[in-house]
Amino acid sequence: MIDKQKHIEYWINNAEYDIETAKILISKNRIMHGLFFCYLVLEKALKAHVVKKTGEEIPPKSHNLIHLAELAEIELMEEDESFLGMLMKYQSESRYPVNSLQVPSREVTHLYLKKTKILLKWLKEKL
C-alpha cells in the first residue's frame, strides 16, 4: 500500500516537472507539444486531488479533466471549466492527430501557459 501523502506528492511533483517542460517546448516554438504538456500538468494536479478525495492508490485512467475535477469534488468557475475543455482538445490532437486544430498564435499560447500556471498554483493551494 502506498502512503496517501506520498502518492499526492508524486502527482504534484510530476505536474511541476511538466510545467517546466511545457515552458521549454513553447519557448522552442513546439506549440502543440507544449500545449499537450499544459494539459498533462492539469491532469496530474487533478489526479492528486482525486487521490486525496477518494483515498484510492491509483486514480482513474481518465484523460477527461472535467471528469477528474468532478471526482475530486473541485468546483470550477465556468471560465476554468471552459479552459479545461479547450485544453483537452490539444491532448486528443497530440494522441490522435487529425489536423483539425490550428496552432494558436504565440500570444494565445502564452496566455494558455499562464492560465495553466495559475490553475496549477490554485490546485496546489487546495491540497
Short mmCIF file of the C-alpha atoms (twelve columns), coordinates in Angstrom:
data_MODEL
# 
_entry.id   MODEL 
# 
loop_
_atom_site.group_PDB 
_atom_site.id 
_atom_site.type_symbol 
_atom_site.label_atom_id 
_atom_site.label_alt_id 
_atom_site.label_comp_id 
_atom_site.label_asym_id 
_atom_site.label_seq_id 
_atom_site.Cartn_x 
_atom_site.Cartn_y 
_atom_site.Cartn_z 
_atom_site.pdbx_PDB_model_num 
ATOM 1   C CA . MET A 1   0.000   0.000  0.000   1 
ATOM 2   C CA . ILE A 2   1.299   3.433  -0.947  1 
ATOM 3   C CA . ASP A 3   1.288   6.262  1.580   1 
ATOM 4   C CA . LYS A 4   -1.511  8.629  0.502   1 
ATOM 5   C CA . GLN A 5   0.511   11.811 1.023   1 
ATOM 6   C CA . LYS A 6   3.456   10.416 -0.937  1 
ATOM 7   C CA . HIS A 7   1.131   9.492  -3.757  1 
ATOM 8   C CA . ILE A 8   -0.302  13.024 -3.810  1 
ATOM 9   C CA . GLU A 9   3.229   14.429 -3.835  1 
ATOM 10  C CA . TYR A 10  4.109   12.107 -6.725  1 
ATOM 11  C CA . TRP A 11  1.355   13.595 -8.892  1 
ATOM 12  C CA . ILE A 12  2.136   17.197 -7.915  1 
ATOM 13  C CA . ASN A 13  5.882   16.775 -8.413  1 
ATOM 14  C CA . ASN A 14  5.224   15.386 -11.874 1 
ATOM 15  C CA . ALA A 15  2.882   18.282 -12.655 1 
ATOM 16  C CA . GLU A 16  5.591   20.755 -11.612 1 
ATOM 17  C CA . TYR A 17  8.136   18.951 -13.798 1 
ATOM 18  C CA . ASP A 18  5.731   19.026 -16.741 1 
ATOM 19  C CA . ILE A 19  5.068   22.777 -16.440 1 
ATOM 20  C CA . GLU A 20  8.787   23.316 -16.924 1 
ATOM 21  C CA . THR A 21  8.701   21.029 -19.963 1 
ATOM 22  C CA . ALA A 22  5.737   22.984 -21.357 1 
ATOM 23  C CA . LYS A 23  7.670   26.247 -20.952 1 
ATOM 24  C CA . ILE A 24  10.682  24.824 -22.789 1 
ATOM 25  C CA . LEU A 25  8.619   23.405 -25.635 1 
ATOM 26  C CA . ILE A 26  6.681   26.632 -26.099 1 
ATOM 27  C CA . SER A 27  9.869   28.704 -25.992 1 
ATOM 28  C CA . LYS A 28  11.243  26.471 -28.780 1 
ATOM 29  C CA . ASN A 29  8.070   27.043 -30.814 1 
ATOM 30  C CA . ARG A 30  6.869   23.462 -30.265 1 
ATOM 31  C CA . ILE A 31  3.397   24.806 -29.614 1 
ATOM 32  C CA . MET A 32  1.227   21.699 -29.972 1 
ATOM 33  C CA . HIS A 33  3.548   19.632 -27.793 1 
ATOM 34  C CA . GLY A 34  3.802   22.481 -25.285 1 
ATOM 35  C CA . LEU A 35  0.019   22.650 -25.017 1 
ATOM 36  C CA . PHE A 36  -0.117  18.881 -24.626 1 
ATOM 37  C CA . PHE A 37  2.182   19.284 -21.624 1 
ATOM 38  C CA . CYS A 38  -0.036  22.076 -20.258 1 
ATOM 39  C CA . TYR A 39  -2.851  19.552 -20.399 1 
ATOM 40  C CA . LEU A 40  -0.672  16.941 -18.617 1 
ATOM 41  C CA . VAL A 41  0.114   19.421 -15.843 1 
ATOM 42  C CA . LEU A 42  -3.544  19.848 -15.011 1 
ATOM 43  C CA . GLU A 43  -4.366  16.162 -15.419 1 
ATOM 44  C CA . LYS A 44  -1.685  15.256 -12.879 1 
ATOM 45  C CA . ALA A 45  -2.676  18.010 -10.443 1 
ATOM 46  C CA . LEU A 46  -6.297  16.873 -10.636 1 
ATOM 47  C CA . LYS A 47  -5.272  13.260 -10.100 1 
ATOM 48  C CA . ALA A 48  -3.515  14.367 -6.899  1 
ATOM 49  C CA . HIS A 49  -6.876  15.734 -5.771  1 
ATOM 50  C CA . VAL A 50  -8.674  12.544 -6.746  1 
ATOM 51  C CA . VAL A 51  -6.227  10.541 -4.608  1 
ATOM 52  C CA . LYS A 52  -6.761  12.952 -1.722  1 
ATOM 53  C CA . LYS A 53  -10.545 12.854 -2.010  1 
ATOM 54  C CA . THR A 54  -11.084 9.156  -2.674  1 
ATOM 55  C CA . GLY A 55  -8.109  7.624  -0.897  1 
ATOM 56  C CA . GLU A 56  -7.586  5.384  -3.922  1 
ATOM 57  C CA . GLU A 57  -3.970  4.499  -4.624  1 
ATOM 58  C CA . ILE A 58  -4.394  4.842  -8.358  1 
ATOM 59  C CA . PRO A 59  -6.671  7.481  -9.819  1 
ATOM 60  C CA . PRO A 60  -8.839  6.507  -12.786 1 
ATOM 61  C CA . LYS A 61  -7.133  6.244  -16.160 1 
ATOM 62  C CA . SER A 62  -9.239  9.090  -17.452 1 
ATOM 63  C CA . HIS A 63  -7.960  11.875 -19.651 1 
ATOM 64  C CA . ASN A 64  -11.068 13.991 -19.080 1 
ATOM 65  C CA . LEU A 65  -10.045 16.954 -16.923 1 
ATOM 66  C CA . ILE A 66  -13.600 17.956 -16.119 1 
ATOM 67  C CA . HIS A 67  -14.465 14.408 -15.025 1 
ATOM 68  C CA . LEU A 68  -11.361 14.322 -12.793 1 
ATOM 69  C CA . ALA A 69  -12.367 17.649 -11.220 1 
ATOM 70  C CA . GLU A 70  -15.842 16.236 -10.556 1 
ATOM 71  C CA . LEU A 71  -14.382 13.094 -8.946  1 
ATOM 72  C CA . ALA A 72  -12.236 15.293 -6.715  1 
ATOM 73  C CA . GLU A 73  -15.283 17.470 -5.966  1 
ATOM 74  C CA . ILE A 74  -13.484 20.587 -7.104  1 
ATOM 75  C CA . GLU A 75  -15.848 23.373 -8.013  1 
ATOM 76  C CA . LEU A 76  -14.608 25.183 -11.067 1 
ATOM 77  C CA . MET A 77  -15.596 28.602 -12.276 1 
ATOM 78  C CA . GLU A 78  -17.246 28.442 -15.698 1 
ATOM 79  C CA . GLU A 79  -14.198 30.114 -17.254 1 
ATOM 80  C CA . ASP A 80  -11.872 27.465 -15.798 1 
ATOM 81  C CA . GLU A 81  -14.104 24.616 -16.893 1 
ATOM 82  C CA . SER A 82  -14.150 26.045 -20.428 1 
ATOM 83  C CA . PHE A 83  -10.367 26.288 -20.374 1 
ATOM 84  C CA . LEU A 84  -10.051 22.642 -19.317 1 
ATOM 85  C CA . GLY A 85  -12.406 21.642 -22.121 1 
ATOM 86  C CA . MET A 86  -10.372 23.596 -24.651 1 
ATOM 87  C CA . LEU A 87  -7.070  22.189 -23.378 1 
ATOM 88  C CA . MET A 88  -8.367  18.629 -23.711 1 
ATOM 89  C CA . LYS A 89  -8.548  19.175 -27.469 1 
ATOM 90  C CA . TYR A 90  -4.766  19.511 -27.553 1 
ATOM 91  C CA . GLN A 91  -4.191  16.246 -25.733 1 
ATOM 92  C CA . SER A 92  -6.527  14.480 -28.115 1 
ATOM 93  C CA . GLU A 93  -4.859  16.034 -31.159 1 
ATOM 94  C CA . SER A 94  -1.424  15.041 -29.848 1 
ATOM 95  C CA . ARG A 95  -2.513  11.439 -29.334 1 
ATOM 96  C CA . TYR A 96  -4.739  11.021 -32.387 1 
ATOM 97  C CA . PRO A 97  -3.797  13.726 -34.895 1 
ATOM 98  C CA . VAL A 98  -6.366  14.603 -37.493 1 
ATOM 99  C CA . ASN A 99  -5.018  18.095 -38.124 1 
ATOM 100 C CA . SER A 100 -8.311  19.608 -37.078 1 
ATOM 101 C CA . LEU A 101 -6.767  22.115 -34.688 1 
ATOM 102 C CA . GLN A 102 -4.952  25.176 -35.823 1 
ATOM 103 C CA . VAL A 103 -1.788  26.092 -33.987 1 
ATOM 104 C CA . PRO A 104 -2.640  29.133 -31.867 1 
ATOM 105 C CA . SER A 105 -0.589  32.295 -32.099 1 
ATOM 106 C CA . ARG A 106 2.382   32.704 -29.766 1 
ATOM 107 C CA . GLU A 107 0.409   35.326 -27.856 1 
ATOM 108 C CA . VAL A 108 -2.540  32.987 -27.303 1 
ATOM 109 C CA . THR A 109 -0.188  30.113 -26.455 1 
ATOM 110 C CA . HIS A 110 1.492   32.215 -23.777 1 
ATOM 111 C CA . LEU A 111 -1.937  33.075 -22.351 1 
ATOM 112 C CA . TYR A 112 -2.732  29.343 -22.183 1 
ATOM 113 C CA . LEU A 113 0.578   28.667 -20.464 1 
ATOM 114 C CA . LYS A 114 -0.083  31.461 -17.972 1 
ATOM 115 C CA . LYS A 115 -3.592  30.123 -17.257 1 
ATOM 116 C CA . THR A 116 -2.143  26.632 -16.741 1 
ATOM 117 C CA . LYS A 117 0.352   28.018 -14.209 1 
ATOM 118 C CA . ILE A 118 -2.428  29.864 -12.371 1 
ATOM 119 C CA . LEU A 119 -4.604  26.755 -12.180 1 
ATOM 120 C CA . LEU A 120 -1.678  24.612 -11.049 1 
ATOM 121 C CA . LYS A 121 -0.917  27.079 -8.260  1 
ATOM 122 C CA . TRP A 122 -4.588  27.153 -7.236  1 
ATOM 123 C CA . LEU A 123 -4.837  23.359 -7.240  1 
ATOM 124 C CA . LYS A 124 -1.664  23.051 -5.158  1 
ATOM 125 C CA . GLU A 125 -3.011  25.532 -2.622  1 
ATOM 126 C CA . LYS A 126 -6.231  23.491 -2.327  1 
ATOM 127 C CA . LEU A 127 -4.284  20.364 -1.385  1 
# 
